[in-house]
Amino acid sequence: MLNILIVDDSAVMRAMIIKTFKLCGIPFGEIMEASNGKEGIEVIDTKWVDLILADINMPVMNGIEMIDKIQKNPQTADTPIIVISTESSQTRIEALKNKGVHFVKKPFTPEILRETITNIIGIKFNGKD
């Protein structure tokens, strides 16, 4: 069971990601939410997180700043991160991939999200769990 953190400044987008995640058929424990990178770091500092899904463009602390902080902390450096964004700059997308971050472009389907998660954690799900 995965503990998931969703970091996006849009409550509507967080709700859509949660709904999509549930449609993926991937067993999860707790789904936590944060509206910016600073809040995301606060959650990670207090709770166990197996997977982070984050936007890039957010107020207070953006996704890239958050990813850098996560990866600099030895306790969280190996936490898999999926950036879910409308970002279209290939340069920025490549920079994220070079950090070991996975990228899913908005809008996305449950199948794309499930495939990305399965590739990261290496477990196949039948969609009925």
Stockholm file with secondary structure:
# STOCKHOLM 1.0

chainA/1-129         MLNILIVDDSAVMRAMIIKTFKLCGIPFGEIMEASNGKEGIEVIDTKWVDLILADINMPVMNGIEMIDKIQKNPQTADTPIIVISTESSQTRIEALKNKGVHFVKKPFTPEILRETITNIIGIKFNGKD
#=GR chainA/1-129 SS CEEEEEECSCHHHHHHHHHHHHHTTCCEEEEEEESSHHHHHHHHHHSCCSEEEECSCCSSSCHHHHHHHHHHSTTTTTCCEEEEECCCCHHHHHHHHHTTCEEEESSCCHHHHHHHHHHHHCCCCCSCC
#=GC SS_cons         CEEEEEECSCHHHHHHHHHHHHHTTCCEEEEEEESSHHHHHHHHHHSCCSEEEECSCCSSSCHHHHHHHHHHSTTTTTCCEEEEECCCCHHHHHHHHHTTCEEEESSCCHHHHHHHHHHHHCCCCCSCC
//
